[in-house]
Amino acid sequence: MKKPIRVLGCLLAMSLILSSCKNSEETTTKRDDTTQTTAETTSVETTTEKTEAPTTTTEETTTEATTTTEATTTTEATTTEETTTVATTSSEETTAASSEETSETSGSEKESSETSSSSRVAAFDKDKADKFMSGVTFEGAALVSQNREVVWTRAEGMADREKNVPNTMDTVFEFGSITKQFTAVAIMQLVEKGLISPEDTLDKYLPEYSHAKEITIHQLLNMTSGIPDYLETGTLGFSMMDFKNIDFSKLDVLEQTVREVVSTPITGDWMVEQISAMDLMFTPGTEFYYCNTNYYFLGMIIEKLSGMKYDEYIRKNILEPLDLKDLYPDIDHLTSKGRTSLLFWNFDFPSQDPSISYAVGVMTGTAEGLLQWEYDVLDGKLLTKESWDKIFDGGAFGYGYGFYVKGNCLEHSGMTLGYNTNVFVDRENETVIIVLSNIQTLGMSLVQPMSSEISQYLQQNCMG
């Protein structure tokens, strides 16, 4: 593979690596706020107190006339009849009143229940969300769903800037590292088939990797393997350290070089060879380090055990069974073009080759397509409860299998060249926030926040 110039290190490394840096630092930091927001949201929900209607039992009084003498018989019989009539009338009035009271109470319960349901859906502050979005620059699509109902959507900017095609809720974006959810589910499907175990060591499947005997599948899944990240170590010919060496007078050369590099395929064998030459960062299982190489290796394992290419496996074993027609394990269905923004310059690069993103970040789709997937996650589809419990187990470091985990909340950001994304799921109250953007800002920007920052604002300020 060709070695790019140093300036390439800044742009392409940032585009791919920020996925890990943002997730492991910013996402983890903000989770305490997210949990607090979730609690506040839950407390706002209206609880309807049920009123039990009193039950009235009417007993009809029958008075028997007792005959003593002929003179008194008539009088007693007459008195008895009058008493019976009065008792019956009183009983009927009581029953009618009770019935009316019951009807009113029942109606009150129904109205209260409907109000409660409406309050839960209306908990999201749309006006505040719109006001925030109007004050920042956003290019992409976003939505919020509560109780399986989409309560807010927003689409802005251009999907194709050259052709002047706007973003809509039907625009297909690159997901980046949100792909890891699908890779983790695929591995657990193979676990349930008895083809692999999380406790297996890597040498059983990738014996050619130099440290394979020291690492388990579980440690790949939850980012505790200690393997170096191929996006941060110069494996692709650059590293984050090259950022300080940017030569702004050669930006035209940079753009040309990036276009060439992102279009150059790599192979799994090449990846294993490159990573094998590097030492582990720590003893496996003792620390957390967000590493894209983990999921690259998992993709290779999926192919080896299933006999299918990664994209084919995802399509046939996840997307088709769930009828997820707006999600794709490829870049062929993209209807948007990414943009990378660096200070005052914008670069409209082509999508990077799928062999670079692979099981790490190749998934694409619409916001609503991703929402349907998260609904399936909430419903525990495709896998047993035991498998889903393992996926949602954040362990000591707050990362499960393909998700950051904080209590009942799941989250993950993603980034590829020209795109940045975020998905947040509160499993307790079934709130889902999705933000997909086809612009990637290298560096901090107050007017053009990252998708994760937009999601964080919505969680903390708009959930009631």
JOJONOR-V570317 format. One record per residue. N is the residue number from 0. RES is the residue in one letter. OMEGA is omega in whole degrees, -180 to 180 (none if undefined). Layout:
N;RES;OMEGA + N;RES;OMEGA
This chain:
0;M;-176 + 1;K;178 + 2;K;-180 + 3;P;178 + 4;I;-174 + 5;R;-178 + 6;V;178 + 7;L;-179 + 8;G;-179 + 9;C;-167 + 10;L;-175 + 11;L;179 + 12;A;180 + 13;M;-176 + 14;S;-178 + 15;L;-171 + 16;I;-178 + 17;L;174 + 18;S;-179 + 19;S;-179 + 20;C;-179 + 21;K;-178 + 22;N;-174 + 23;S;-178 + 24;E;-175 + 25;E;-176 + 26;T;180 + 27;T;-179 + 28;T;-173 + 29;K;-174 + 30;R;177 + 31;D;178 + 32;D;-178 + 33;T;-179 + 34;T;178 + 35;Q;-180 + 36;T;180 + 37;T;180 + 38;A;180 + 39;E;-180 + 40;T;-178 + 41;T;-178 + 42;S;-178 + 43;V;-176 + 44;E;-178 + 45;T;177 + 46;T;-177 + 47;T;175 + 48;E;-179 + 49;K;178 + 50;T;-180 + 51;E;179 + 52;A;179 + 53;P;180 + 54;T;-178 + 55;T;177 + 56;T;-177 + 57;T;177 + 58;E;179 + 59;E;-178 + 60;T;177 + 61;T;-179 + 62;T;178 + 63;E;178 + 64;A;180 + 65;T;-177 + 66;T;175 + 67;T;176 + 68;T;-180 + 69;E;-177 + 70;A;-176 + 71;T;-177 + 72;T;-179 + 73;T;-178 + 74;T;-178 + 75;E;-180 + 76;A;180 + 77;T;-180 + 78;T;-179 + 79;T;180 + 80;E;180 + 81;E;-180 + 82;T;-180 + 83;T;-180 + 84;T;-180 + 85;V;-179 + 86;A;-179 + 87;T;180 + 88;T;180 + 89;S;-180 + 90;S;180 + 91;E;180 + 92;E;179 + 93;T;179 + 94;T;-179 + 95;A;-180 + 96;A;180 + 97;S;180 + 98;S;180 + 99;E;-180 + 100;E;179 + 101;T;180 + 102;S;-180 + 103;E;180 + 104;T;179 + 105;S;179 + 106;G;179 + 107;S;178 + 108;E;-178 + 109;K;180 + 110;E;-180 + 111;S;180 + 112;S;179 + 113;E;178 + 114;T;179 + 115;S;180 + 116;S;180 + 117;S;-179 + 118;S;-179 + 119;R;180 + 120;V;-176 + 121;A;-177 + 122;A;-179 + 123;F;-178 + 124;D;-177 + 125;K;-178 + 126;D;179 + 127;K;179 + 128;A;180 + 129;D;180 + 130;K;178 + 131;F;-177 + 132;M;179 + 133;S;-178 + 134;G;179 + 135;V;175 + 136;T;-180 + 137;F;175 + 138;E;-178 + 139;G;180 + 140;A;-180 + 141;A;177 + 142;L;173 + 143;V;177 + 144;S;175 + 145;Q;179 + 146;N;178 + 147;R;176 + 148;E;177 + 149;V;-176 + 150;V;-179 + 151;W;175 + 152;T;179 + 153;R;176 + 154;A;-177 + 155;E;176 + 156;G;-175 + 157;M;173 + 158;A;176 + 159;D;-175 + 160;R;-179 + 161;E;-179 + 162;K;178 + 163;N;178 + 164;V;-176 + 165;P;171 + 166;N;174 + 167;T;177 + 168;M;177 + 169;D;-180 + 170;T;179 + 171;V;-179 + 172;F;168 + 173;E;-177 + 174;F;-176 + 175;G;-172 + 176;S;170 + 177;I;176 + 178;T;-176 + 179;K;175 + 180;Q;-178 + 181;F;179 + 182;T;180 + 183;A;178 + 184;V;178 + 185;A;178 + 186;I;-179 + 187;M;173 + 188;Q;179 + 189;L;175 + 190;V;-179 + 191;E;176 + 192;K;179 + 193;G;-177 + 194;L;-177 + 195;I;176 + 196;S;178 + 197;P;-179 + 198;E;178 + 199;D;173 + 200;T;-172 + 201;L;-177 + 202;D;178 + 203;K;-175 + 204;Y;177 + 205;L;-177 + 206;P;-179 + 207;E;178 + 208;Y;-171 + 209;S;-178 + 210;H;-173 + 211;A;-177 + 212;K;-175 + 213;E;-169 + 214;I;177 + 215;T;177 + 216;I;177 + 217;H;-178 + 218;Q;172 + 219;L;-176 + 220;L;-176 + 221;N;171 + 222;M;177 + 223;T;-175 + 224;S;-175 + 225;G;179 + 226;I;177 + 227;P;-179 + 228;D;-178 + 229;Y;178 + 230;L;-177 + 231;E;-170 + 232;T;-177 + 233;G;-179 + 234;T;-179 + 235;L;178 + 236;G;179 + 237;F;176 + 238;S;179 + 239;M;-179 + 240;M;180 + 241;D;-177 + 242;F;-177 + 243;K;-177 + 244;N;-179 + 245;I;175 + 246;D;-175 + 247;F;178 + 248;S;-178 + 249;K;-178 + 250;L;179 + 251;D;177 + 252;V;178 + 253;L;-178 + 254;E;-179 + 255;Q;-178 + 256;T;179 + 257;V;-180 + 258;R;-180 + 259;E;-176 + 260;V;-177 + 261;V;179 + 262;S;-178 + 263;T;-179 + 264;P;171 + 265;I;-179 + 266;T;178 + 267;G;179 + 268;D;178 + 269;W;-180 + 270;M;-180 + 271;V;180 + 272;E;-179 + 273;Q;-177 + 274;I;180 + 275;S;-179 + 276;A;-176 + 277;M;177 + 278;D;173 + 279;L;-178 + 280;M;178 + 281;F;178 + 282;T;-177 + 283;P;177 + 284;G;-176 + 285;T;-178 + 286;E;176 + 287;F;175 + 288;Y;-179 + 289;Y;-171 + 290;C;-180 + 291;N;179 + 292;T;178 + 293;N;-176 + 294;Y;172 + 295;Y;179 + 296;F;178 + 297;L;176 + 298;G;178 + 299;M;179 + 300;I;177 + 301;I;180 + 302;E;-177 + 303;K;-176 + 304;L;-177 + 305;S;-176 + 306;G;180 + 307;M;169 + 308;K;-176 + 309;Y;-177 + 310;D;179 + 311;E;180 + 312;Y;-179 + 313;I;-178 + 314;R;-173 + 315;K;-174 + 316;N;179 + 317;I;-173 + 318;L;-178 + 319;E;178 + 320;P;-179 + 321;L;180 + 322;D;179 + 323;L;-172 + 324;K;-179 + 325;D;175 + 326;L;-174 + 327;Y;177 + 328;P;-177 + 329;D;178 + 330;I;-176 + 331;D;-176 + 332;H;-179 + 333;L;173 + 334;T;177 + 335;S;176 + 336;K;-177 + 337;G;176 + 338;R;175 + 339;T;-177 + 340;S;179 + 341;L;-177 + 342;L;-178 + 343;F;-175 + 344;W;175 + 345;N;180 + 346;F;178 + 347;D;-177 + 348;F;172 + 349;P;177 + 350;S;-180 + 351;Q;-178 + 352;D;-179 + 353;P;179 + 354;S;177 + 355;I;180 + 356;S;171 + 357;Y;-178 + 358;A;180 + 359;V;-173 + 360;G;-174 + 361;V;-173 + 362;M;176 + 363;T;177 + 364;G;179 + 365;T;178 + 366;A;-179 + 367;E;174 + 368;G;178 + 369;L;178 + 370;L;179 + 371;Q;177 + 372;W;-179 + 373;E;173 + 374;Y;179 + 375;D;175 + 376;V;179 + 377;L;-179 + 378;D;179 + 379;G;-178 + 380;K;177 + 381;L;-175 + 382;L;175 + 383;T;178 + 384;K;179 + 385;E;180 + 386;S;179 + 387;W;178 + 388;D;178 + 389;K;179 + 390;I;-176 + 391;F;-180 + 392;D;-178 + 393;G;178 + 394;G;-176 + 395;A;-172 + 396;F;176 + 397;G;176 + 398;Y;179 + 399;G;176 + 400;Y;179 + 401;G;179 + 402;F;161 + 403;Y;-174 + 404;V;174 + 405;K;-175 + 406;G;179 + 407;N;-177 + 408;C;177 + 409;L;179 + 410;E;172 + 411;H;173 + 412;S;178 + 413;G;178 + 414;M;169 + 415;T;-177 + 416;L;178 + 417;G;-178 + 418;Y;168 + 419;N;-169 + 420;T;175 + 421;N;173 + 422;V;179 + 423;F;-180 + 424;V;172 + 425;D;-174 + 426;R;-176 + 427;E;-180 + 428;N;175 + 429;E;173 + 430;T;178 + 431;V;175 + 432;I;-180 + 433;I;177 + 434;V;-180 + 435;L;-177 + 436;S;177 + 437;N;169 + 438;I;-176 + 439;Q;-179 + 440;T;177 + 441;L;-175 + 442;G;-177 + 443;M;178 + 444;S;-180 + 445;L;-177 + 446;V;180 + 447;Q;-176 + 448;P;175 + 449;M;179 + 450;S;179 + 451;S;180 + 452;E;176 + 453;I;179 + 454;S;180 + 455;Q;179 + 456;Y;-179 + 457;L;179 + 458;Q;-172 + 459;Q;-171 + 460;N;-172 + 461;C;-174 + 462;M;175 + 463;G;none
